[in-house]
Amino acid sequence: MSDLTLLLGGDVMLGRGVDQILRHPGQPELHERHVASALGYLDLAERENGPIPRHVAPDYVWGDALPYLRDAGLSARIVNLETAVTTSGAYVPKGINYRMHPDNVDCLTAARIDCCVLANNHTLDWGQAGLMQTLDTLWKAHIQTAGAGRDLAQATAPAVLPLAGGDRRLLVFACALPSSGVPEEWKAGAHMPGLYLLPDLSAGSAELVAQDMQRWRRPGDIVIASIHWGGNWGYLIPQAHRQFAQALIDRGADLIHGHSAHHRLGLECHRGKLILYGCGDLINDYEGIGGYAAFRPDLAALYLPRLGTDGRLAALRVVPMQIRNFRLRTPRQSDITWFHHVLARESAALETSLTPLPSGEFEIR
């Protein structure tokens, strides 16, 4: 057995404006208060940063992240897909609805994504029919899913990814919390499609997830708990989040993959295991939208943890990226410096230090 290296990303939002530049754009109509067409977000982005090509290749949006995503040394690539993959028109009236055309799923396969977490506040934007089409489309593309299903048993089951060498597996469990904006009625039932939605961050909820992990885990397996929680903006990590994440590690999780905030949050190690409280957006169509510039939602990150055979963190590289023209690019040095300052500051509050590398990446050991 040997160490494994993962690539983890935060929210991947391939719907709305991004969907419109891909080779098979869906219907652009939106049901938002201020924007009636997804083309409006494309227009805002072009006003901010210049022309964006149309009918782009499937790998266009990944840009400078592609060499990392296509690294043959990776054991798995895992993102939170915050977009329904559907042609359904039965939208849920919730203010903002994301969908991408199913024929654009090659955007995910071009990046060699192995697992899409679906326990989030946009997966059912187009109802249960939209969820069913999302699941079918991803499975046909050989992309595993976690956190949603045709019933509760499927929603709570992990994505099971084989690891090289022997019978070891990577298990990805995914759940969402109401604090991230997931409606209660989206919760999966015994005979009803939906998400793995926990009621709260109590010890009882931690025990529920722990029981799922214990039921599935075999000797040698590595376990990730992926959690969609908290609001969109702000650096404060509630004490309840820390207690819940640490409780899951105490009960068998090897890594916590958190997401929901549109920007990066601090990270920490607990008993030698990594907790990412918020990975931030990896892909979005927010260029040109004002109001939250101080958080720099244009700056994204790739997280590349290397785990030992016991699941403990051996090393972590954090690779800064910037979203520009709906594409990931290497940021300027001044932006990298800002990124490191903020991530180091927030992680220091969690007793974790980050070291900058000459390459512009960061690491902790």
N, C-alpha and C positions, 0 to 999 in steps of 0.2 A: 504494500500500500504506500501511496505517496501523497504529498500535499496536493490541494486543488486550488485553482484560481478561478474566481467568478467575476463576471461583469454585471453590476447592478445599476439600473437607472431608475429615475423617479417617474413622474407622470409623462406619458407619451400621448399627446393629443393630436391625432392625425385627422380629425374631423374638421368640419367648418372650413376655414380659409385654406388650411393645408390640403384638404381633400380636393379643393378646386384647382390646384396646380398639378395634381397627379394625372396619370394617363386616362383614368376613368372617373372623372368627377361626377359625384351624385347631384341630385337636385339641390340647388343652392338656397331654397326658401328656408327662412328661419322664423322662429316664433318668439323673438326677443322684443323687449319694449322699445329699444332704440335702433336696432339693426334688423332689416327685413330680409337681407340676403347675405350669404357667406362671402359673396364677392366684395361686400363692404369691408370685411377684415383684410382682404387682399389689397384693396385700395388704400386702407390706412397704412399697411406695411410698406407699400410702394412709396407713399408720400414721405415716410420716415427714412427709408434706406435705399430707395431707388428700385428700378424694375426687377420683377421676379419672373423667370421663364414659366411657360405653361407646358402641359403635357410632358413633364420631366420624367427622367428615368426613375425606376423604383428606388434606387439608392441615393437619389439627389438629397433628400432631407438629412441624411446622416453625415454627408460631407467629410470633414476632417476626423470624424469619429470612426470612420470605416476601418482604418488599420487596426484599431483596438478591438472593434467588434469581430473582425475576421481573423483575429489571432488564433492560430491553431492550438495554442497552449491553453485556451480557456476550456473549463469544464462545462460551463453553462452561462447563458446570457438571459437575464431576467429583468423585465420592466413592468411597470403598472400601466396597462393600456386603458386610458381614460376616454375611450371613444367606443360607441357601439359600431359594429361592422354590419351594416344592414341597409336595405333599400326600403324598409318599412316607413310608411308615412304616418303611423299612429303615434304621434309624439305625446309625451307626458307633459302637461302644462306646468312646468317648474321654472321657467324663466330662461334657462340656457340648456340647449340640447346639442349634443355632439353625435355625429355619425360620419362614417367614411364608407365609400362604396366597397362592397365585398371584392370586386375585381382589383382593388388596390391593395389587397393583402400581400401582394408581392413586395410592397414597401417593407413589411416586417421580415419576410424571408430573405430579402436582399441583405439585411443586417444580421441574418442568421439567429434571430431571436428564438430561444428555446422554450420560454415560458412567459405567458402574459397573465399577470395578476388582474382579476376582473372584479374584485370586491372593492368597488368605489362608487362615487355618486353620479356617474354618467353611463354606466353599463346598461341600465334599463331606461335610458332617456327615450327610447322608442318602444317601450312596452315589452311584454314577454315575448312577442313575436320577434322583436328586434334582438332580444337576448338569445333566442333559439338560433337565429341566423348567425349571430356573432359566434356562438359556440361551434356550430357546424362549419362555418368558414375557416375558423382557426384550426379545428381538428383536421379538416381536409388538407390544410397547408402543413400538417405535421407540427403544429405549434401547440404545446400543452397549455392548459389553463388551470387556474386555482382561484377559489373564492366565489364561484358562481356555478350553477348547474340546473338541471331539469327538476331537481328536488333537493331536499336538505342533505341527504346522504352524499349526493354528488357535489354539492356546494362546499361541504365541510371536508371532503376528501382532498388529499394533497395531489399536486402534480408530482409524478414520480419520474425522475430523470436518472438514467443509468450512468454510473461513473466508470471510467476506464480502470481495468485491472480488477478482476474478481467480481463479486456479487454486490459491491457497495452501491448505494443509491443516494441521490439528493432528493429530499422530500421538501416541497414548497407548500406550506399551509398559508392561506390568506383569509383575512377577515376585515370587516369594516366596523366603524363606530358611528353612531348618530351624529357625533360632533363634526364629522366631515361633510354633513349635509345629505346623508343617505336617508330617504324616507323609510319609515317603519314598515310600510306595506311592501317594500322590496325584499323583505326577509324571506328566504326560501322556507317552504313547508314540507311536510312529509310527502305530499303529492302536488306541490306547487313550485314552479321555477322561481329562482331568485338568488339572493346573495347570502353569504355567511355573515350575518349581521349580529354582532354582540350587543346586548342591551346597555352595557356600561363597562367600566374598567375595574370592577370589583374583584376580590379574590375568587369569588365564584366563577366569574367569566374566565379568569386565568386558569382555573382548574378545568373548565370545559375544554379549552384549547389543549391543555396539558394531557387530558385523557385521549384526545384525538391523536396527539403525537405519540403517546405511549402505545396506542392500539396499532399504529401503522409501523412504528420503528422496528428495524431489525439491527442486530449487531453490525457495526461498521457504517451505518447510515449517517448522513449529515442532514440536519434539520434547519430549515429557514422558516421563520414566522414573519409574514409580510402583512403590515397593518396600515390601513387607511384611516387616519384619525386627525382631529384638530382642524382649525380654521385655515384660511388661505394665506394670511399675512401675520407677521409678528414672530419674533425670535424666542419668546418665552416658551419653555417646555414645562408644562404642568407637572407637578410632583406626582400626580396620579399616572401620567405616562411613564415616568421613570420607574415607579413602583411596579407597574404592569409589565414593562419590558424586562426588568430584572427578575420578576417572578417567573416569567416564561423561560428565561435562561436557567434559573434555579431548578425548573421542572423539566429541562431537557432540550430546549432550543439552543442551537449553536450560533445563530445570527438573527438579529432583528432588522428587517427591511421596512422602514417607515416612510410614509409619503402622504401628501395632501397639500401642504403648504406650497405655494408657487415659487418659493426660494429655498435655499439650503438652510438646514438647522444644524446645531452642534451634534457631535458624535462622542461616544464614550465606549470604554471597555468595562465589562462587568465579569469578574472571574475569568479574565483573559478572553472574553468573547465580545464580538463587535455589536454595538447598537447604533444604527443609523436612524435617528429620530425623524428626519425629513430629508429626502434626497432632492427635493425641488423638482421643477419641470425639466424634462429633457428635450421635449419638442412641444411647441405651442404656436399659436397664431396671434400673440399679444403685441407684436411690433406696432408702434404708433398709438397704443392705448395708454393714456396718461393716468396719473394718480398714485402710482406705487413705484416710481422710479428709484426712490431711496433704497428699495430692496433689491434692485438690479435683477428683475426676473428674466432679463436677456442672458444672464450668465447661468450656464448649466454645468453639470458635472457627471463624469463617469467614475464609478467606484469599483475598484479592482482589489478585493480582499483575497489574500492567500491564506487558506486554512490548513492547519495540520490535520493529521488523521484523527485526532481527538476533538476536532471542531474548534480548537482555540485559534485565535488570530495570530498568524506568523508575521504578516506584514499587510499594509494597506496602502495602495496608491490612489490618490484622488487626482483626476485629470480635468482641469477646467476647460469648458467649451463656451462658445457664445452663439446664441440664436440670431442669425441675421439673414434676411431674404428667405425666411422659412428653412434655414439650413444651418447645421452645426459647423462652426468655424473655430480655429484656434484664436483665442483672444489676444489683444495687444498686451505688452508687458505691464502697462499701468493697470489694466483690468485684472490681470492675474494677481498683481500685488494687492489690489483692493479685495479680491476674492479670498486670498490667503489671510489677510488681516481679519476679515469678518468671520471666516470659518474657524480660524485659530482662536479668536476672542470667544466665540460661542462654545467651542469645545473646551477651552480652558476653564470655563465655568463648570464644566463637568469633569474636571481633573484629567483632561486628556490634552496632550501637546502634539502639534503638527510641525513637521520639519519641511521647509521648501527644498526642492531639488533643482539643480541647474537647468533641467529640462522644462521647468515651469510647472511641474507636477508637485504634489506633496505626499508625504508618507508619515505614518506612525508605526512604531515598533514596540 
